[in-house]
Amino acid sequence: MKQPTPIFARLAPVHLVTLIALTSGCTSTAVCERAAVRSEYQHVSHITAGPPFGPRSDEDSLDVFSVLGRCEIGRVYAEAGVGLSLADGGFYGPDEIFTGRVGVEFWKK
C-alpha cells in the first residue's frame, strides 16, 4: 500500500506556484491602492449540519490551508488564492481548492 504524502510536502508546490503567480507579471499591482499576499487556515462548515441538529457527515465541513493575494481599490477588494484541503471530505474531487472573493468594505479604521 502506498504511504500518504505528508501534508507540508503536498502544500509546498501549490503555494510556490501561487506565490510566483501573485508576485510576477501575472497580476498587476499597479492598479491596486493596496496589495498583499498572505497565508491562512480556513474552516468552513454548515452551521446547522451535524450534532445536535442531525447525524455527522464528512461532507459537513472543510479545512483548508491557502495562500491568497488581495487587491484593494478604495472600498472594493478582490482576493484570489489556492489552497489544499487538510482532511478528507468537504468537497468532491481533488484536494486543491481555489478561493475567490470580491467585496465592499463598509467601515475601515
N, CA, C and O of each residue as an XYZ file, in Angstrom:
436
protein
N       0.840     -1.180      0.000
C       0.000      0.000      0.000
C       0.887      1.245      0.000
O       1.916      1.291      0.673
N       0.467      2.249     -0.766
C       1.218      3.495     -0.891
C       1.076      4.336      0.374
O      -0.027      4.500      0.896
N       2.198      4.867      0.865
C       2.195      5.743      2.039
C       1.670      7.124      1.651
O       2.059      7.644      0.605
N       0.800      7.735      2.455
C       0.338      9.085      2.134
C       1.474     10.098      2.227
O       2.356      9.989      3.080
N       1.437     11.074      1.344
C       2.444     12.137      1.340
C       2.178     13.080      2.509
O       1.030     13.469      2.722
N       3.207     13.460      3.277
C       2.999     14.412      4.374
C       2.367     15.699      3.870
O       2.658     16.150      2.763
N       1.506     16.284      4.684
C       0.727     17.456      4.279
C       1.600     18.622      3.831
O       1.254     19.293      2.858
N       2.709     18.886      4.499
C       3.543     20.022      4.123
C       4.239     19.784      2.787
O       4.495     20.736      2.049
N       4.547     18.533      2.464
C       5.127     18.219      1.168
C       4.096     18.438      0.063
O       4.454     18.829     -1.048
N       2.823     18.191      0.358
C       1.760     18.421     -0.618
C       1.458     19.906     -0.760
O       1.072     20.351     -1.841
N       1.625     20.679      0.303
C       1.330     22.114      0.270
C       2.376     22.917     -0.492
O       2.030     23.881     -1.175
N       3.626     22.545     -0.389
C       4.721     23.349     -0.930
C       4.574     23.671     -2.417
O       4.683     24.844     -2.774
N       4.332     22.700     -3.309
C       4.236     23.052     -4.730
C       3.056     23.975     -5.046
O       3.182     24.887     -5.863
N       1.925     23.740     -4.406
C       0.736     24.572     -4.638
C       1.019     26.010     -4.237
O       0.703     26.935     -4.985
N       1.608     26.206     -3.072
C       1.874     27.549     -2.579
C       3.005     28.229     -3.342
O       2.976     29.446     -3.528
N       3.979     27.483     -3.775
C       5.072     28.059     -4.557
C       4.543     28.616     -5.881
O       4.873     29.741     -6.253
N       3.736     27.847     -6.583
C       3.163     28.304     -7.855
C       2.288     29.533     -7.622
O       2.340     30.483     -8.403
N       1.495     29.524     -6.571
C       0.616     30.665     -6.274
C       1.434     31.910     -5.967
O       1.125     32.985     -6.481
N       2.467     31.791     -5.146
C       3.298     32.945     -4.816
C       3.973     33.522     -6.061
O       4.050     34.740     -6.217
N       4.457     32.655     -6.941
C       5.097     33.130     -8.171
C       4.081     33.881     -9.030
O       4.387     34.950     -9.558
N       2.880     33.331     -9.171
C       1.854     33.977     -9.988
C       1.417     35.312     -9.394
O       1.208     36.281    -10.123
N       1.280     35.360     -8.067
C       0.790     36.573     -7.422
C       1.831     37.687     -7.387
O       1.470     38.861     -7.308
N       3.120     37.339     -7.444
C       4.161     38.361     -7.344
C       4.858     38.625     -8.670
O       5.803     39.412     -8.730
N       4.397     37.974     -9.731
C       5.016     38.186    -11.044
C       4.128     39.064    -11.905
O       3.214     39.714    -11.398
N       4.387     39.088    -13.185
C       3.585     39.857    -14.122
C       2.188     39.296    -14.325
O       1.374     39.918    -15.007
N       1.884     38.120    -13.744
C       0.552     37.535    -13.894
C      -0.510     38.405    -13.230
O      -1.669     38.397    -13.645
N      -0.133     39.135    -12.229
C      -1.073     40.037    -11.556
C      -0.433     41.408    -11.481
O       0.737     41.532    -11.120
N      -1.185     42.425    -11.816
C      -0.647     43.778    -11.800
C      -1.067     44.485    -10.525
O      -2.258     44.662    -10.268
N      -0.085     44.890     -9.727
C      -0.395     45.656     -8.525
C      -0.417     47.148     -8.814
O      -0.656     47.952     -7.913
N      -0.167     47.525    -10.068
C      -0.167     48.946    -10.425
C      -1.552     49.562    -10.276
O      -1.666     50.754     -9.991
N      -2.604     48.772    -10.462
C      -3.971     49.286    -10.323
C      -4.444     49.263     -8.878
O      -5.434     49.915     -8.545
N      -3.770     48.540     -8.032
C      -4.180     48.395     -6.629
C      -3.653     49.559     -5.791
O      -2.486     49.938     -5.894
N      -4.531     50.115     -4.963
C      -4.066     51.114     -3.986
C      -3.312     50.418     -2.861
O      -2.390     50.982     -2.272
N      -3.713     49.200     -2.577
C      -3.046     48.389     -1.563
C      -3.087     46.941     -2.029
O      -4.140     46.457     -2.445
N      -1.961     46.244     -1.966
C      -1.888     44.841     -2.373
C      -1.200     44.047     -1.273
O      -0.337     44.572     -0.570
N      -1.578     42.791     -1.125
C      -0.992     41.945     -0.089
C      -1.041     40.483     -0.521
O      -1.892     40.080     -1.314
N      -0.115     39.705      0.015
C      -0.110     38.250     -0.136
C      -0.043     37.684      1.272
O       0.779     38.117      2.080
N      -0.899     36.723      1.567
C      -0.921     36.142      2.908
C      -1.256     34.661      2.841
O      -1.752     34.169      1.828
N      -0.982     33.965      3.921
C      -1.418     32.573      4.043
C      -2.438     32.513      5.163
O      -2.423     33.335      6.079
N      -3.334     31.522      5.079
C      -4.358     31.406      6.111
C      -4.850     29.977      6.238
O      -4.775     29.184      5.299
N      -5.348     29.675      7.407
C      -6.091     28.444      7.657
C      -7.561     28.839      7.668
O      -7.928     29.845      8.275
N      -8.398     28.064      7.008
C      -9.822     28.375      6.946
C     -10.638     27.126      7.245
O     -10.376     26.052      6.703
N     -11.629     27.282      8.115
C     -12.597     26.216      8.389
C     -13.951     26.694      7.896
O     -14.409     27.772      8.276
N     -14.593     25.899      7.052
C     -15.913     26.217      6.524
C     -16.830     25.060      6.870
O     -16.488     23.898      6.650
N     -18.005     25.383      7.417
C     -18.943     24.308      7.754
C     -20.376     24.803      7.686
O     -20.646     26.004      7.708
N     -21.283     23.845      7.604
C     -22.715     24.151      7.654
C     -23.080     24.380      9.113
O     -22.793     23.536      9.962
N     -23.702     25.495      9.410
C     -23.969     25.845     10.801
C     -25.012     24.930     11.454
O     -24.980     24.732     12.669
N     -25.937     24.370     10.661
C     -26.973     23.512     11.249
C     -26.806     22.047     10.876
O     -27.726     21.257     11.087
N     -25.658     21.663     10.329
C     -25.417     20.259      9.993
C     -24.640     19.588     11.111
O     -23.814     20.225     11.764
N     -24.891     18.345     11.329
C     -24.198     17.591     12.373
C     -24.846     17.813     13.723
O     -25.838     18.533     13.830
N     -24.285     17.192     14.766
C     -24.872     17.287     16.107
C     -24.965     18.728     16.573
O     -24.037     19.482     16.281
N     -25.962     19.165     17.247
C     -27.141     18.436     17.725
C     -28.299     18.447     16.731
O     -29.397     18.011     17.077
N     -28.088     18.932     15.504
C     -29.181     19.077     14.540
C     -29.422     17.830     13.704
O     -30.508     17.669     13.148
N     -28.447     16.953     13.600
C     -28.595     15.745     12.793
C     -27.334     14.913     12.850
O     -26.420     15.227     13.612
N     -27.267     13.852     12.055
C     -26.083     12.983     12.080
C     -24.857     13.661     11.487
O     -24.975     14.537     10.631
N     -23.686     13.253     11.946
C     -22.417     13.798     11.468
C     -22.091     13.209     10.109
O     -22.348     12.030      9.862
N     -21.528     14.018      9.227
C     -21.115     13.577      7.898
C     -19.769     14.211      7.577
O     -19.488     15.333      7.998
N     -18.933     13.486      6.827
C     -17.633     14.023      6.414
C     -17.780     15.197      5.466
O     -16.826     15.947      5.259
N     -18.968     15.371      4.885
C     -19.191     16.453      3.938
C     -19.722     17.719      4.606
O     -20.097     18.666      3.916
N     -19.759     17.748      5.940
C     -20.283     18.910      6.665
C     -19.289     20.041      6.809
O     -19.684     21.172      7.091
N     -17.996     19.762      6.621
C     -17.008     20.817      6.844
C     -15.810     20.649      5.915
O     -15.602     19.606      5.295
N     -15.031     21.731      5.852
C     -13.843     21.763      5.009
C     -12.769     22.562      5.738
O     -13.023     23.680      6.185
N     -11.580     21.998      5.860
C     -10.435     22.674      6.462
C      -9.379     22.860      5.379
O      -8.940     21.894      4.756
N      -8.971     24.124      5.159
C      -8.072     24.443      4.048
C      -6.935     25.340      4.530
O      -7.153     26.242      5.338
N      -5.722     25.093      4.033
C      -4.597     25.993      4.225
C      -4.301     26.599      2.872
O      -4.079     25.868      1.906
N      -4.291     27.942      2.776
C      -4.214     28.628      1.486
C      -3.180     29.742      1.480
O      -2.762     30.240      2.525
N      -2.781     30.117      0.270
C      -2.025     31.341      0.014
C      -2.914     32.201     -0.873
O      -3.388     31.746     -1.914
N      -3.143     33.466     -0.451
C      -4.064     34.359     -1.157
C      -3.409     35.684     -1.489
O      -2.546     36.171     -0.758
N      -3.829     36.253     -2.597
C      -3.433     37.606     -2.969
C      -4.638     38.516     -2.857
O      -5.759     38.094     -3.138
N      -4.426     39.756     -2.449
C      -5.521     40.711     -2.252
C      -5.168     42.033     -2.916
O      -4.035     42.504     -2.822
N      -6.149     42.628     -3.589
C      -6.001     43.929     -4.223
C      -7.148     44.804     -3.739
O      -8.309     44.397     -3.782
N      -6.817     46.018     -3.274
C      -7.830     46.962     -2.812
C      -7.784     48.227     -3.662
O      -6.717     48.780     -3.926
N      -8.962     48.670     -4.083
C      -9.114     49.940     -4.785
C     -10.266     50.660     -4.099
O     -11.431     50.312     -4.295
N      -9.934     51.671     -3.291
C     -10.964     52.332     -2.498
C     -11.567     51.346     -1.511
O     -10.843     50.706     -0.748
N     -12.881     51.223     -1.522
C     -13.562     50.291     -0.621
C     -13.766     48.908     -1.232
O     -14.214     47.989     -0.547
N     -13.442     48.756     -2.504
C     -13.639     47.487     -3.197
C     -12.368     46.647     -3.084
O     -11.259     47.169     -3.194
N     -12.538     45.342     -2.865
C     -11.389     44.442     -2.804
C     -11.674     43.174     -3.595
O     -12.825     42.782     -3.791
N     -10.598     42.548     -4.041
C     -10.668     41.254     -4.713
C      -9.563     40.380     -4.135
O      -8.438     40.837     -3.932
N      -9.893     39.127     -3.875
C      -8.928     38.161     -3.369
C      -8.995     36.908     -4.226
O     -10.066     36.508     -4.681
N      -7.844     36.298     -4.437
C      -7.770     35.028     -5.139
C      -6.643     34.225     -4.527
O      -5.611     34.773     -4.140
N      -6.850     32.917     -4.443
C      -5.816     32.084     -3.861
C      -6.016     30.620     -4.164
O      -7.037     30.198     -4.707
N      -5.010     29.866     -3.796
C      -5.030     28.420     -3.979
C      -4.685     27.789     -2.642
O      -3.788     28.247     -1.934
N      -5.413     26.729     -2.308
C      -5.160     26.050     -1.048
C      -5.238     24.553     -1.207
O      -5.475     24.031     -2.296
N      -5.033     23.877     -0.102
C      -5.061     22.425     -0.070
C      -5.914     21.986      1.095
O      -5.726     22.443      2.223
N      -6.856     21.094      0.822
C      -7.704     20.548      1.872
C      -6.846     19.735      2.835
O      -6.017     18.933      2.405
N      -7.040     19.938      4.124
C      -6.223     19.266      5.138
C      -6.797     17.928      5.575
O      -6.109     17.162      6.249
N      -8.046     17.623      5.209
C      -8.676     16.370      5.610
C      -9.598     15.892      4.499
O     -10.025     16.682      3.657
N      -9.904     14.607      4.497
C     -10.846     14.075      3.521
C     -12.236     14.611      3.800
O     -12.582     14.921      4.940
N     -13.025     14.713      2.746
C     -14.389     15.204      2.896
C     -14.493     16.663      2.531
O     -13.503     17.295      2.165
N     -15.679     17.190      2.631
C     -15.904     18.590      2.336
C     -16.322     18.818      0.904
O     -17.467     19.196      0.655
N     -15.437     18.601     -0.040
C     -15.738     18.746     -1.467
C     -15.397     17.440     -2.170
O     -14.494     16.714     -1.754
N     -16.124     17.155     -3.228
C     -15.738     16.043     -4.097
C     -14.576     16.503     -4.963
O     -14.433     17.694     -5.238
N     -13.752     15.567     -5.389
C     -12.678     15.914     -6.307
C     -11.334     16.062     -5.624
O     -11.160     15.650     -4.477
N     -10.367     16.662     -6.346
C      -9.001     16.796     -5.835
C      -8.932     17.671     -4.580
O      -9.869     18.403     -4.261
N      -7.802     17.578     -3.880
C      -7.606     18.326     -2.633
C      -7.255     19.792     -2.856
O      -7.335     20.585     -1.918
N      -6.863     20.179     -4.085
C      -6.515     21.569     -4.362
C      -7.809     22.382     -4.475
O      -8.769     21.966     -5.124
N      -7.807     23.555     -3.824
C      -9.028     24.353     -3.763
C      -8.717     25.791     -4.150
O      -7.759     26.380     -3.648
N      -9.530     26.364     -5.051
C      -9.428     27.762     -5.431
C     -10.361     28.570     -4.545
O     -11.479     28.143     -4.255
N      -9.896     29.746     -4.112
C     -10.727     30.667     -3.349
C     -10.753     31.999     -4.088
O      -9.707     32.529     -4.463
N     -11.937     32.531     -4.293
C     -12.084     33.828     -4.921
C     -13.122     34.652     -4.179
O     -14.196     34.147     -3.850
N     -12.816     35.903     -3.916
C     -13.741     36.796     -3.205
C     -13.671     38.179     -3.838
O     -12.597     38.648     -4.214
N     -14.816     38.819     -3.952
C     -14.913     40.217     -4.352
C     -15.897     40.851     -3.394
O     -16.961     40.284     -3.143
N     -15.570     42.014     -2.852
C     -16.468     42.627     -1.887
C     -16.253     44.115     -1.717
O     -15.397     44.729     -2.355
N     -17.064     44.669     -0.832
C     -17.005     46.088     -0.498
C     -16.880     46.204      1.012
O     -17.629     45.565      1.750
N     -15.936     47.016      1.473
C     -15.784     47.273      2.907
C     -16.665     48.462      3.278
O     -16.567     49.532      2.675
N     -17.517     48.267      4.266
C     -18.415     49.337      4.694
C     -17.765     50.283      5.694
O     -18.084     51.471      5.740
N     -16.837     49.737      6.505
C     -16.190     50.545      7.510
C     -14.758     50.051      7.671
O     -14.499     48.847      7.672
N     -13.836     50.991      7.804
C     -12.432     50.650      7.998
C     -11.771     51.752      8.804
O     -11.947     52.932      8.501
N     -11.029     51.392      9.804
C     -10.362     52.371     10.659
C      -8.958     52.613     10.168
O      -8.228     53.410     10.757
